[in-house]
Amino acid sequence: FQGSKMWFHEKHLLFESTVNIETDAWGARITLSSIAHPDFTISGRWDMIRFGLDYIGCAMVGWSLYSECPYPEWF
């Protein structure tokens, strides 16, 4: 996923961004870069992060990143 375009989703926010992923023993920190929003960082501990073939998400926090738009009908 590093450096790829992904769709960020949290509650009512949904937008495409480029991701920069940094990891350590605690978990992952992901910086999102988008032309629609200022850069910001999301994070999650390893025991809260879930992975799939085309997504990364964090339980208890509510953010997810998808390789394809999860709700294309919103656009």
Distance bins in CASP14 RR format, pairs under 12 A and 6 or more apart:
PFRMAT RR
TARGET T0000
AUTHOR 0000-0000-0000
RMODE 2
METHOD distances of the structure
MODEL  1
1 7 0 0 0 0 0 1 0 0 0 0 0
1 17 0 0 0 0 0 1 0 0 0 0 0
1 18 0 0 0 0 0 1 0 0 0 0 0
1 19 1 0 1 0 0 0 0 0 0 0 0
1 20 0 0 0 0 1 0 0 0 0 0 0
1 21 1 0 0 1 0 0 0 0 0 0 0
1 23 0 0 0 0 0 1 0 0 0 0 0
1 28 0 0 0 0 1 0 0 0 0 0 0
1 30 0 0 0 0 1 0 0 0 0 0 0
1 32 0 0 0 0 0 1 0 0 0 0 0
1 49 0 0 0 0 0 1 0 0 0 0 0
1 51 0 0 0 0 1 0 0 0 0 0 0
1 52 0 0 0 0 0 1 0 0 0 0 0
1 53 0 0 0 0 0 1 0 0 0 0 0
1 54 0 0 0 0 1 0 0 0 0 0 0
1 55 0 0 0 0 1 0 0 0 0 0 0
1 56 1 0 0 1 0 0 0 0 0 0 0
1 57 0 0 0 0 0 1 0 0 0 0 0
1 65 1 0 0 1 0 0 0 0 0 0 0
1 66 0 0 0 0 0 1 0 0 0 0 0
1 67 1 0 0 1 0 0 0 0 0 0 0
2 18 0 0 0 0 1 0 0 0 0 0 0
2 19 1 0 0 1 0 0 0 0 0 0 0
2 20 1 0 0 1 0 0 0 0 0 0 0
2 21 1 0 1 0 0 0 0 0 0 0 0
2 22 0 0 0 0 1 0 0 0 0 0 0
2 23 0 0 0 0 1 0 0 0 0 0 0
2 28 0 0 0 0 0 1 0 0 0 0 0
2 30 0 0 0 0 1 0 0 0 0 0 0
2 31 0 0 0 0 0 1 0 0 0 0 0
2 56 0 0 0 0 0 1 0 0 0 0 0
2 65 0 0 0 0 0 1 0 0 0 0 0
3 17 0 0 0 0 0 1 0 0 0 0 0
3 18 1 0 1 0 0 0 0 0 0 0 0
3 19 1 0 1 0 0 0 0 0 0 0 0
3 20 1 0 0 1 0 0 0 0 0 0 0
3 21 1 0 0 1 0 0 0 0 0 0 0
3 22 0 0 0 0 0 1 0 0 0 0 0
3 30 0 0 0 0 0 1 0 0 0 0 0
3 31 0 0 0 0 0 1 0 0 0 0 0
3 32 0 0 0 0 0 1 0 0 0 0 0
3 33 0 0 0 0 1 0 0 0 0 0 0
3 65 0 0 0 0 0 1 0 0 0 0 0
3 67 0 0 0 0 0 1 0 0 0 0 0
4 16 0 0 0 0 0 1 0 0 0 0 0
4 17 0 0 0 0 1 0 0 0 0 0 0
4 18 1 0 0 1 0 0 0 0 0 0 0
4 19 1 0 0 1 0 0 0 0 0 0 0
4 20 0 0 0 0 0 1 0 0 0 0 0
4 21 0 0 0 0 1 0 0 0 0 0 0
4 30 0 0 0 0 0 1 0 0 0 0 0
4 32 0 0 0 0 0 1 0 0 0 0 0
4 33 0 0 0 0 0 1 0 0 0 0 0
4 54 0 0 0 0 0 1 0 0 0 0 0
4 55 0 0 0 0 0 1 0 0 0 0 0
4 56 0 0 0 0 0 1 0 0 0 0 0
4 65 0 0 0 0 1 0 0 0 0 0 0
4 66 0 0 0 0 0 1 0 0 0 0 0
4 67 1 0 0 1 0 0 0 0 0 0 0
4 68 0 0 0 0 0 1 0 0 0 0 0
5 15 0 0 0 0 0 1 0 0 0 0 0
5 16 1 0 1 0 0 0 0 0 0 0 0
5 17 1 0 0 1 0 0 0 0 0 0 0
5 18 1 0 1 0 0 0 0 0 0 0 0
5 19 0 0 0 0 1 0 0 0 0 0 0
5 20 0 0 0 0 0 1 0 0 0 0 0
5 32 0 0 0 0 0 1 0 0 0 0 0
5 33 0 0 0 0 1 0 0 0 0 0 0
5 34 0 0 0 0 1 0 0 0 0 0 0
5 35 0 0 0 0 0 1 0 0 0 0 0
5 65 0 0 0 0 0 1 0 0 0 0 0
5 66 0 0 0 0 0 1 0 0 0 0 0
5 67 0 0 0 0 1 0 0 0 0 0 0
5 68 0 0 0 0 0 1 0 0 0 0 0
5 69 0 0 0 0 0 1 0 0 0 0 0
6 14 0 0 0 0 0 1 0 0 0 0 0
6 15 0 0 0 0 0 1 0 0 0 0 0
6 16 1 0 0 1 0 0 0 0 0 0 0
6 17 1 0 0 1 0 0 0 0 0 0 0
6 18 1 0 0 1 0 0 0 0 0 0 0
6 19 1 0 1 0 0 0 0 0 0 0 0
6 20 0 0 0 0 0 1 0 0 0 0 0
6 21 0 0 0 0 0 1 0 0 0 0 0
6 30 0 0 0 0 1 0 0 0 0 0 0
6 31 0 0 0 0 0 1 0 0 0 0 0
6 32 0 0 0 0 1 0 0 0 0 0 0
6 33 0 0 0 0 0 1 0 0 0 0 0
6 34 0 0 0 0 0 1 0 0 0 0 0
6 42 0 0 0 0 0 1 0 0 0 0 0
6 54 0 0 0 0 1 0 0 0 0 0 0
6 55 0 0 0 0 1 0 0 0 0 0 0
6 56 1 0 0 1 0 0 0 0 0 0 0
6 57 0 0 0 0 0 1 0 0 0 0 0
6 63 0 0 0 0 0 1 0 0 0 0 0
6 64 0 0 0 0 1 0 0 0 0 0 0
6 65 1 0 1 0 0 0 0 0 0 0 0
6 66 1 0 0 1 0 0 0 0 0 0 0
6 67 1 0 1 0 0 0 0 0 0 0 0
6 68 0 0 0 0 1 0 0 0 0 0 0
6 69 0 0 0 0 1 0 0 0 0 0 0
6 70 0 0 0 0 0 1 0 0 0 0 0
7 13 0 0 0 0 0 1 0 0 0 0 0
7 14 1 0 0 1 0 0 0 0 0 0 0
7 15 1 0 0 1 0 0 0 0 0 0 0
7 16 1 0 1 0 0 0 0 0 0 0 0
7 17 1 0 0 1 0 0 0 0 0 0 0
7 18 0 0 0 0 0 1 0 0 0 0 0
7 19 0 0 0 0 0 1 0 0 0 0 0
7 32 0 0 0 0 0 1 0 0 0 0 0
7 34 0 0 0 0 0 1 0 0 0 0 0
7 36 0 0 0 0 0 1 0 0 0 0 0
7 54 0 0 0 0 1 0 0 0 0 0 0
7 55 0 0 0 0 1 0 0 0 0 0 0
7 56 0 0 0 0 0 1 0 0 0 0 0
7 57 0 0 0 0 0 1 0 0 0 0 0
7 63 0 0 0 0 0 1 0 0 0 0 0
7 64 0 0 0 0 1 0 0 0 0 0 0
7 65 1 0 0 1 0 0 0 0 0 0 0
7 66 1 0 1 0 0 0 0 0 0 0 0
7 67 1 0 0 1 0 0 0 0 0 0 0
7 68 1 0 0 1 0 0 0 0 0 0 0
7 69 1 0 1 0 0 0 0 0 0 0 0
7 70 1 0 0 1 0 0 0 0 0 0 0
7 71 0 0 0 0 1 0 0 0 0 0 0
7 72 0 0 0 0 1 0 0 0 0 0 0
7 74 0 0 0 0 0 1 0 0 0 0 0
7 75 0 0 0 0 0 1 0 0 0 0 0
8 14 1 0 0 1 0 0 0 0 0 0 0
8 15 1 0 1 0 0 0 0 0 0 0 0
8 16 1 0 0 1 0 0 0 0 0 0 0
8 17 1 0 1 0 0 0 0 0 0 0 0
8 18 0 0 0 0 0 1 0 0 0 0 0
8 19 0 0 0 0 1 0 0 0 0 0 0
8 30 0 0 0 0 1 0 0 0 0 0 0
8 31 0 0 0 0 0 1 0 0 0 0 0
8 32 1 0 1 0 0 0 0 0 0 0 0
8 33 0 0 0 0 0 1 0 0 0 0 0
8 34 1 0 0 1 0 0 0 0 0 0 0
8 36 0 0 0 0 0 1 0 0 0 0 0
8 37 0 0 0 0 1 0 0 0 0 0 0
8 39 0 0 0 0 0 1 0 0 0 0 0
8 40 0 0 0 0 1 0 0 0 0 0 0
8 41 0 0 0 0 0 1 0 0 0 0 0
8 42 1 0 0 1 0 0 0 0 0 0 0
8 55 0 0 0 0 0 1 0 0 0 0 0
8 56 0 0 0 0 0 1 0 0 0 0 0
8 57 0 0 0 0 0 1 0 0 0 0 0
8 58 0 0 0 0 0 1 0 0 0 0 0
8 62 0 0 0 0 0 1 0 0 0 0 0
8 63 1 0 0 1 0 0 0 0 0 0 0
8 64 1 0 0 1 0 0 0 0 0 0 0
8 65 1 0 1 0 0 0 0 0 0 0 0
8 66 0 0 0 0 1 0 0 0 0 0 0
8 67 0 0 0 0 0 1 0 0 0 0 0
8 69 0 0 0 0 0 1 0 0 0 0 0
8 70 0 0 0 0 0 1 0 0 0 0 0
9 15 0 0 0 0 1 0 0 0 0 0 0
9 16 0 0 0 0 0 1 0 0 0 0 0
9 17 0 0 0 0 0 1 0 0 0 0 0
9 32 0 0 0 0 0 1 0 0 0 0 0
9 42 0 0 0 0 0 1 0 0 0 0 0
9 55 0 0 0 0 1 0 0 0 0 0 0
9 56 0 0 0 0 0 1 0 0 0 0 0
9 57 0 0 0 0 1 0 0 0 0 0 0
9 58 0 0 0 0 0 1 0 0 0 0 0
9 61 0 0 0 0 0 1 0 0 0 0 0
9 62 0 0 0 0 1 0 0 0 0 0 0
9 63 1 0 0 1 0 0 0 0 0 0 0
9 64 1 0 1 0 0 0 0 0 0 0 0
9 65 1 0 0 1 0 0 0 0 0 0 0
9 66 1 0 0 1 0 0 0 0 0 0 0
9 67 0 0 0 0 0 1 0 0 0 0 0
9 68 0 0 0 0 0 1 0 0 0 0 0
9 69 0 0 0 0 1 0 0 0 0 0 0
9 70 1 0 1 0 0 0 0 0 0 0 0
9 71 1 0 0 1 0 0 0 0 0 0 0
9 74 0 0 0 0 1 0 0 0 0 0 0
10 17 0 0 0 0 0 1 0 0 0 0 0
10 32 0 0 0 0 0 1 0 0 0 0 0
10 37 0 0 0 0 0 1 0 0 0 0 0
10 40 0 0 0 0 0 1 0 0 0 0 0
10 42 0 0 0 0 1 0 0 0 0 0 0
10 57 0 0 0 0 1 0 0 0 0 0 0
10 58 0 0 0 0 1 0 0 0 0 0 0
10 61 0 0 0 0 1 0 0 0 0 0 0
10 62 1 0 1 0 0 0 0 0 0 0 0
10 63 1 0 1 0 0 0 0 0 0 0 0
10 64 1 0 0 1 0 0 0 0 0 0 0
10 65 0 0 0 0 1 0 0 0 0 0 0
10 66 0 0 0 0 0 1 0 0 0 0 0
10 70 0 0 0 0 0 1 0 0 0 0 0
11 61 0 0 0 0 0 1 0 0 0 0 0
11 62 1 0 0 1 0 0 0 0 0 0 0
11 63 0 0 0 0 1 0 0 0 0 0 0
11 64 0 0 0 0 0 1 0 0 0 0 0
12 62 0 0 0 0 0 1 0 0 0 0 0
12 71 0 0 0 0 0 1 0 0 0 0 0
12 74 0 0 0 0 1 0 0 0 0 0 0
13 32 0 0 0 0 0 1 0 0 0 0 0
13 34 0 0 0 0 0 1 0 0 0 0 0
13 36 0 0 0 0 0 1 0 0 0 0 0
13 37 0 0 0 0 1 0 0 0 0 0 0
13 40 0 0 0 0 0 1 0 0 0 0 0
13 42 0 0 0 0 0 1 0 0 0 0 0
13 62 0 0 0 0 0 1 0 0 0 0 0
13 63 0 0 0 0 1 0 0 0 0 0 0
13 64 0 0 0 0 0 1 0 0 0 0 0
13 65 0 0 0 0 0 1 0 0 0 0 0
13 70 0 0 0 0 0 1 0 0 0 0 0
13 71 0 0 0 0 0 1 0 0 0 0 0
13 74 0 0 0 0 0 1 0 0 0 0 0
14 34 0 0 0 0 0 1 0 0 0 0 0
14 36 0 0 0 0 0 1 0 0 0 0 0
14 37 0 0 0 0 0 1 0 0 0 0 0
14 63 0 0 0 0 0 1 0 0 0 0 0
14 64 0 0 0 0 1 0 0 0 0 0 0
14 65 0 0 0 0 0 1 0 0 0 0 0
14 66 0 0 0 0 1 0 0 0 0 0 0
14 68 0 0 0 0 0 1 0 0 0 0 0
14 69 1 0 0 1 0 0 0 0 0 0 0
14 70 1 0 0 1 0 0 0 0 0 0 0
14 71 1 0 0 1 0 0 0 0 0 0 0
14 72 0 0 0 0 0 1 0 0 0 0 0
14 73 0 0 0 0 0 1 0 0 0 0 0
14 74 1 0 0 1 0 0 0 0 0 0 0
14 75 0 0 0 0 1 0 0 0 0 0 0
15 32 0 0 0 0 1 0 0 0 0 0 0
15 33 0 0 0 0 0 1 0 0 0 0 0
15 34 1 0 1 0 0 0 0 0 0 0 0
15 35 0 0 0 0 1 0 0 0 0 0 0
15 36 1 0 1 0 0 0 0 0 0 0 0
15 37 1 0 0 1 0 0 0 0 0 0 0
15 38 0 0 0 0 0 1 0 0 0 0 0
15 40 0 0 0 0 0 1 0 0 0 0 0
15 65 0 0 0 0 0 1 0 0 0 0 0
15 66 0 0 0 0 0 1 0 0 0 0 0
15 69 0 0 0 0 1 0 0 0 0 0 0
15 70 0 0 0 0 0 1 0 0 0 0 0
15 71 0 0 0 0 0 1 0 0 0 0 0
15 74 0 0 0 0 0 1 0 0 0 0 0
15 75 0 0 0 0 0 1 0 0 0 0 0
16 32 0 0 0 0 1 0 0 0 0 0 0
16 33 0 0 0 0 0 1 0 0 0 0 0
16 34 1 0 0 1 0 0 0 0 0 0 0
16 35 0 0 0 0 1 0 0 0 0 0 0
16 36 1 0 0 1 0 0 0 0 0 0 0
16 37 0 0 0 0 0 1 0 0 0 0 0
16 65 0 0 0 0 0 1 0 0 0 0 0
16 66 0 0 0 0 1 0 0 0 0 0 0
16 67 0 0 0 0 0 1 0 0 0 0 0
16 68 0 0 0 0 0 1 0 0 0 0 0
16 69 1 0 0 1 0 0 0 0 0 0 0
16 70 0 0 0 0 0 1 0 0 0 0 0
16 72 0 0 0 0 0 1 0 0 0 0 0
16 75 0 0 0 0 1 0 0 0 0 0 0
17 30 0 0 0 0 1 0 0 0 0 0 0
17 31 0 0 0 0 1 0 0 0 0 0 0
17 32 1 0 1 0 0 0 0 0 0 0 0
17 33 1 0 1 0 0 0 0 0 0 0 0
17 34 1 1 0 0 0 0 0 0 0 0 0
17 35 0 0 0 0 1 0 0 0 0 0 0
17 36 0 0 0 0 1 0 0 0 0 0 0
17 37 1 0 0 1 0 0 0 0 0 0 0
17 38 0 0 0 0 0 1 0 0 0 0 0
17 39 0 0 0 0 1 0 0 0 0 0 0
17 40 0 0 0 0 1 0 0 0 0 0 0
17 41 0 0 0 0 0 1 0 0 0 0 0
17 42 0 0 0 0 0 1 0 0 0 0 0
17 63 0 0 0 0 0 1 0 0 0 0 0
17 65 0 0 0 0 1 0 0 0 0 0 0
17 66 0 0 0 0 0 1 0 0 0 0 0
18 30 0 0 0 0 0 1 0 0 0 0 0
18 31 0 0 0 0 1 0 0 0 0 0 0
18 32 1 0 0 1 0 0 0 0 0 0 0
18 33 1 0 1 0 0 0 0 0 0 0 0
18 34 1 0 0 1 0 0 0 0 0 0 0
18 35 0 0 0 0 1 0 0 0 0 0 0
18 36 0 0 0 0 0 1 0 0 0 0 0
18 37 0 0 0 0 0 1 0 0 0 0 0
18 39 0 0 0 0 1 0 0 0 0 0 0
18 65 0 0 0 0 0 1 0 0 0 0 0
19 28 0 0 0 0 0 1 0 0 0 0 0
19 29 0 0 0 0 0 1 0 0 0 0 0
19 30 1 0 1 0 0 0 0 0 0 0 0
19 31 1 0 0 1 0 0 0 0 0 0 0
19 32 1 0 0 1 0 0 0 0 0 0 0
19 33 1 0 0 1 0 0 0 0 0 0 0
19 34 0 0 0 0 0 1 0 0 0 0 0
19 39 0 0 0 0 0 1 0 0 0 0 0
19 40 0 0 0 0 0 1 0 0 0 0 0
19 41 0 0 0 0 0 1 0 0 0 0 0
19 42 0 0 0 0 1 0 0 0 0 0 0
19 55 0 0 0 0 0 1 0 0 0 0 0
19 56 0 0 0 0 1 0 0 0 0 0 0
19 57 0 0 0 0 0 1 0 0 0 0 0
19 63 0 0 0 0 0 1 0 0 0 0 0
19 65 1 0 0 1 0 0 0 0 0 0 0
19 66 0 0 0 0 0 1 0 0 0 0 0
19 67 0 0 0 0 0 1 0 0 0 0 0
20 28 0 0 0 0 0 1 0 0 0 0 0
20 29 0 0 0 0 1 0 0 0 0 0 0
20 30 1 0 0 1 0 0 0 0 0 0 0
20 31 1 0 1 0 0 0 0 0 0 0 0
20 32 0 0 0 0 1 0 0 0 0 0 0
20 33 1 0 0 1 0 0 0 0 0 0 0
20 34 0 0 0 0 0 1 0 0 0 0 0
20 39 0 0 0 0 1 0 0 0 0 0 0
20 40 0 0 0 0 0 1 0 0 0 0 0
20 41 0 0 0 0 1 0 0 0 0 0 0
20 42 0 0 0 0 0 1 0 0 0 0 0
20 65 0 0 0 0 0 1 0 0 0 0 0
21 27 0 0 0 0 0 1 0 0 0 0 0
21 28 1 0 1 0 0 0 0 0 0 0 0
21 29 1 0 0 1 0 0 0 0 0 0 0
21 30 1 0 1 0 0 0 0 0 0 0 0
21 31 0 0 0 0 1 0 0 0 0 0 0
21 32 0 0 0 0 0 1 0 0 0 0 0
21 41 0 0 0 0 0 1 0 0 0 0 0
21 42 0 0 0 0 0 1 0 0 0 0 0
21 43 0 0 0 0 0 1 0 0 0 0 0
21 44 0 0 0 0 0 1 0 0 0 0 0
21 49 0 0 0 0 0 1 0 0 0 0 0
21 51 0 0 0 0 0 1 0 0 0 0 0
21 56 0 0 0 0 1 0 0 0 0 0 0
21 65 0 0 0 0 1 0 0 0 0 0 0
22 28 1 0 0 1 0 0 0 0 0 0 0
22 29 1 0 1 0 0 0 0 0 0 0 0
22 30 1 0 0 1 0 0 0 0 0 0 0
22 31 1 0 0 1 0 0 0 0 0 0 0
22 41 0 0 0 0 1 0 0 0 0 0 0
22 42 0 0 0 0 0 1 0 0 0 0 0
22 43 0 0 0 0 1 0 0 0 0 0 0
22 44 0 0 0 0 0 1 0 0 0 0 0
23 29 1 0 0 1 0 0 0 0 0 0 0
23 30 0 0 0 0 1 0 0 0 0 0 0
23 43 0 0 0 0 0 1 0 0 0 0 0
23 44 0 0 0 0 0 1 0 0 0 0 0
23 45 0 0 0 0 0 1 0 0 0 0 0
23 46 0 0 0 0 1 0 0 0 0 0 0
23 49 0 0 0 0 1 0 0 0 0 0 0
23 56 0 0 0 0 0 1 0 0 0 0 0
24 43 0 0 0 0 0 1 0 0 0 0 0
24 44 0 0 0 0 0 1 0 0 0 0 0
24 45 0 0 0 0 0 1 0 0 0 0 0
24 46 0 0 0 0 1 0 0 0 0 0 0
25 45 0 0 0 0 0 1 0 0 0 0 0
25 46 0 0 0 0 1 0 0 0 0 0 0
25 47 0 0 0 0 0 1 0 0 0 0 0
26 43 0 0 0 0 1 0 0 0 0 0 0
26 44 0 0 0 0 1 0 0 0 0 0 0
26 45 1 0 0 1 0 0 0 0 0 0 0
26 46 1 0 0 1 0 0 0 0 0 0 0
26 47 0 0 0 0 0 1 0 0 0 0 0
26 48 0 0 0 0 0 1 0 0 0 0 0
26 49 0 0 0 0 0 1 0 0 0 0 0
27 42 0 0 0 0 0 1 0 0 0 0 0
27 43 1 0 0 1 0 0 0 0 0 0 0
27 44 1 0 1 0 0 0 0 0 0 0 0
27 45 1 0 1 0 0 0 0 0 0 0 0
27 46 1 0 1 0 0 0 0 0 0 0 0
27 47 0 0 0 0 1 0 0 0 0 0 0
27 48 0 0 0 0 1 0 0 0 0 0 0
27 49 1 0 0 1 0 0 0 0 0 0 0
27 56 0 0 0 0 0 1 0 0 0 0 0
27 58 0 0 0 0 1 0 0 0 0 0 0
28 41 0 0 0 0 0 1 0 0 0 0 0
28 42 0 0 0 0 1 0 0 0 0 0 0
28 43 1 0 0 1 0 0 0 0 0 0 0
28 44 1 0 1 0 0 0 0 0 0 0 0
28 45 0 0 0 0 1 0 0 0 0 0 0
28 46 1 0 0 1 0 0 0 0 0 0 0
28 47 0 0 0 0 0 1 0 0 0 0 0
28 48 0 0 0 0 1 0 0 0 0 0 0
28 49 1 0 0 1 0 0 0 0 0 0 0
28 50 0 0 0 0 0 1 0 0 0 0 0
28 51 0 0 0 0 0 1 0 0 0 0 0
28 56 1 0 0 1 0 0 0 0 0 0 0
28 57 0 0 0 0 1 0 0 0 0 0 0
28 58 0 0 0 0 1 0 0 0 0 0 0
28 61 0 0 0 0 0 1 0 0 0 0 0
28 63 0 0 0 0 0 1 0 0 0 0 0
28 65 0 0 0 0 0 1 0 0 0 0 0
29 40 0 0 0 0 0 1 0 0 0 0 0
29 41 1 0 1 0 0 0 0 0 0 0 0
29 42 1 0 0 1 0 0 0 0 0 0 0
29 43 1 0 1 0 0 0 0 0 0 0 0
29 44 1 0 0 1 0 0 0 0 0 0 0
29 45 0 0 0 0 0 1 0 0 0 0 0
29 46 0 0 0 0 0 1 0 0 0 0 0
29 49 0 0 0 0 0 1 0 0 0 0 0
29 58 0 0 0 0 0 1 0 0 0 0 0
30 39 0 0 0 0 0 1 0 0 0 0 0
30 40 0 0 0 0 1 0 0 0 0 0 0
30 41 1 0 0 1 0 0 0 0 0 0 0
30 42 1 0 1 0 0 0 0 0 0 0 0
30 43 1 0 0 1 0 0 0 0 0 0 0
30 44 0 0 0 0 1 0 0 0 0 0 0
30 49 0 0 0 0 1 0 0 0 0 0 0
30 56 1 0 0 1 0 0 0 0 0 0 0
30 57 0 0 0 0 1 0 0 0 0 0 0
30 58 0 0 0 0 1 0 0 0 0 0 0
30 61 0 0 0 0 0 1 0 0 0 0 0
30 63 0 0 0 0 1 0 0 0 0 0 0
30 64 0 0 0 0 0 1 0 0 0 0 0
30 65 1 0 0 1 0 0 0 0 0 0 0
31 37 0 0 0 0 0 1 0 0 0 0 0
31 38 0 0 0 0 0 1 0 0 0 0 0
31 39 1 0 0 1 0 0 0 0 0 0 0
31 40 1 0 0 1 0 0 0 0 0 0 0
31 41 1 0 1 0 0 0 0 0 0 0 0
31 42 0 0 0 0 1 0 0 0 0 0 0
31 43 0 0 0 0 1 0 0 0 0 0 0
31 65 0 0 0 0 0 1 0 0 0 0 0
32 38 0 0 0 0 1 0 0 0 0 0 0
32 39 1 0 0 1 0 0 0 0 0 0 0
32 40 1 0 1 0 0 0 0 0 0 0 0
32 41 1 0 0 1 0 0 0 0 0 0 0
32 42 1 0 0 1 0 0 0 0 0 0 0
32 43 0 0 0 0 0 1 0 0 0 0 0
32 56 0 0 0 0 0 1 0 0 0 0 0
32 63 0 0 0 0 1 0 0 0 0 0 0
32 65 0 0 0 0 1 0 0 0 0 0 0
33 39 1 0 1 0 0 0 0 0 0 0 0
33 40 0 0 0 0 1 0 0 0 0 0 0
33 41 0 0 0 0 0 1 0 0 0 0 0
34 40 0 0 0 0 1 0 0 0 0 0 0
40 63 0 0 0 0 0 1 0 0 0 0 0
41 63 0 0 0 0 0 1 0 0 0 0 0
42 48 0 0 0 0 0 1 0 0 0 0 0
42 49 0 0 0 0 0 1 0 0 0 0 0
42 56 0 0 0 0 1 0 0 0 0 0 0
42 57 0 0 0 0 1 0 0 0 0 0 0
42 58 1 0 0 1 0 0 0 0 0 0 0
42 61 1 0 0 1 0 0 0 0 0 0 0
42 62 0 0 0 0 1 0 0 0 0 0 0
42 63 1 0 1 0 0 0 0 0 0 0 0
42 64 0 0 0 0 1 0 0 0 0 0 0
42 65 0 0 0 0 1 0 0 0 0 0 0
43 49 0 0 0 0 1 0 0 0 0 0 0
43 56 0 0 0 0 0 1 0 0 0 0 0
43 57 0 0 0 0 0 1 0 0 0 0 0
43 58 1 0 0 1 0 0 0 0 0 0 0
43 61 0 0 0 0 1 0 0 0 0 0 0
43 63 0 0 0 0 1 0 0 0 0 0 0
44 50 0 0 0 0 0 1 0 0 0 0 0
44 56 0 0 0 0 1 0 0 0 0 0 0
44 57 0 0 0 0 1 0 0 0 0 0 0
44 58 1 0 1 0 0 0 0 0 0 0 0
44 59 0 0 0 0 1 0 0 0 0 0 0
44 60 0 0 0 0 1 0 0 0 0 0 0
44 61 1 0 0 1 0 0 0 0 0 0 0
44 62 0 0 0 0 0 1 0 0 0 0 0
44 63 0 0 0 0 1 0 0 0 0 0 0
44 64 0 0 0 0 0 1 0 0 0 0 0
44 65 0 0 0 0 0 1 0 0 0 0 0
45 57 0 0 0 0 0 1 0 0 0 0 0
45 58 0 0 0 0 1 0 0 0 0 0 0
45 59 0 0 0 0 1 0 0 0 0 0 0
45 60 0 0 0 0 1 0 0 0 0 0 0
45 61 0 0 0 0 1 0 0 0 0 0 0
46 56 0 0 0 0 0 1 0 0 0 0 0
46 58 0 0 0 0 0 1 0 0 0 0 0
46 59 0 0 0 0 0 1 0 0 0 0 0
47 58 0 0 0 0 0 1 0 0 0 0 0
47 59 0 0 0 0 1 0 0 0 0 0 0
47 60 0 0 0 0 1 0 0 0 0 0 0
48 56 0 0 0 0 0 1 0 0 0 0 0
48 57 0 0 0 0 1 0 0 0 0 0 0
48 58 1 0 1 0 0 0 0 0 0 0 0
48 59 1 0 1 0 0 0 0 0 0 0 0
48 60 1 0 1 0 0 0 0 0 0 0 0
48 61 1 0 0 1 0 0 0 0 0 0 0
48 62 0 0 0 0 1 0 0 0 0 0 0
48 63 0 0 0 0 0 1 0 0 0 0 0
49 55 0 0 0 0 0 1 0 0 0 0 0
49 56 1 0 0 1 0 0 0 0 0 0 0
49 57 1 0 0 1 0 0 0 0 0 0 0
49 58 1 0 1 0 0 0 0 0 0 0 0
49 59 1 0 0 1 0 0 0 0 0 0 0
49 60 0 0 0 0 0 1 0 0 0 0 0
49 61 0 0 0 0 1 0 0 0 0 0 0
49 62 0 0 0 0 0 1 0 0 0 0 0
49 63 0 0 0 0 0 1 0 0 0 0 0
49 64 0 0 0 0 0 1 0 0 0 0 0
49 65 0 0 0 0 0 1 0 0 0 0 0
50 56 1 0 0 1 0 0 0 0 0 0 0
50 57 1 0 1 0 0 0 0 0 0 0 0
50 58 1 0 0 1 0 0 0 0 0 0 0
50 59 1 0 0 1 0 0 0 0 0 0 0
50 60 0 0 0 0 0 1 0 0 0 0 0
50 61 0 0 0 0 0 1 0 0 0 0 0
50 62 0 0 0 0 0 1 0 0 0 0 0
50 63 0 0 0 0 0 1 0 0 0 0 0
50 64 0 0 0 0 1 0 0 0 0 0 0
50 65 0 0 0 0 0 1 0 0 0 0 0
51 57 1 0 0 1 0 0 0 0 0 0 0
51 58 0 0 0 0 0 1 0 0 0 0 0
51 59 0 0 0 0 0 1 0 0 0 0 0
51 64 0 0 0 0 0 1 0 0 0 0 0
51 65 0 0 0 0 0 1 0 0 0 0 0
51 66 0 0 0 0 0 1 0 0 0 0 0
51 67 0 0 0 0 0 1 0 0 0 0 0
52 64 0 0 0 0 0 1 0 0 0 0 0
52 65 0 0 0 0 0 1 0 0 0 0 0
52 66 0 0 0 0 1 0 0 0 0 0 0
52 67 0 0 0 0 1 0 0 0 0 0 0
53 66 0 0 0 0 0 1 0 0 0 0 0
53 67 0 0 0 0 1 0 0 0 0 0 0
53 68 0 0 0 0 0 1 0 0 0 0 0
54 64 0 0 0 0 0 1 0 0 0 0 0
54 65 0 0 0 0 1 0 0 0 0 0 0
54 66 1 0 0 1 0 0 0 0 0 0 0
54 67 1 0 1 0 0 0 0 0 0 0 0
54 68 1 0 0 1 0 0 0 0 0 0 0
54 69 0 0 0 0 0 1 0 0 0 0 0
54 70 0 0 0 0 1 0 0 0 0 0 0
55 63 0 0 0 0 0 1 0 0 0 0 0
55 64 1 0 1 0 0 0 0 0 0 0 0
55 65 1 0 0 1 0 0 0 0 0 0 0
55 66 1 0 1 0 0 0 0 0 0 0 0
55 67 1 0 0 1 0 0 0 0 0 0 0
55 68 0 0 0 0 1 0 0 0 0 0 0
55 69 0 0 0 0 0 1 0 0 0 0 0
55 70 0 0 0 0 1 0 0 0 0 0 0
56 62 0 0 0 0 0 1 0 0 0 0 0
56 63 0 0 0 0 1 0 0 0 0 0 0
56 64 1 0 0 1 0 0 0 0 0 0 0
56 65 1 0 1 0 0 0 0 0 0 0 0
56 66 0 0 0 0 1 0 0 0 0 0 0
56 67 0 0 0 0 1 0 0 0 0 0 0
57 63 1 0 0 1 0 0 0 0 0 0 0
57 64 1 0 1 0 0 0 0 0 0 0 0
57 65 1 0 0 1 0 0 0 0 0 0 0
57 66 0 0 0 0 1 0 0 0 0 0 0
57 70 0 0 0 0 0 1 0 0 0 0 0
58 64 1 0 0 1 0 0 0 0 0 0 0
58 65 0 0 0 0 1 0 0 0 0 0 0
64 70 1 0 0 1 0 0 0 0 0 0 0
64 71 0 0 0 0 0 1 0 0 0 0 0
66 72 0 0 0 0 0 1 0 0 0 0 0
69 75 1 0 0 1 0 0 0 0 0 0 0
END
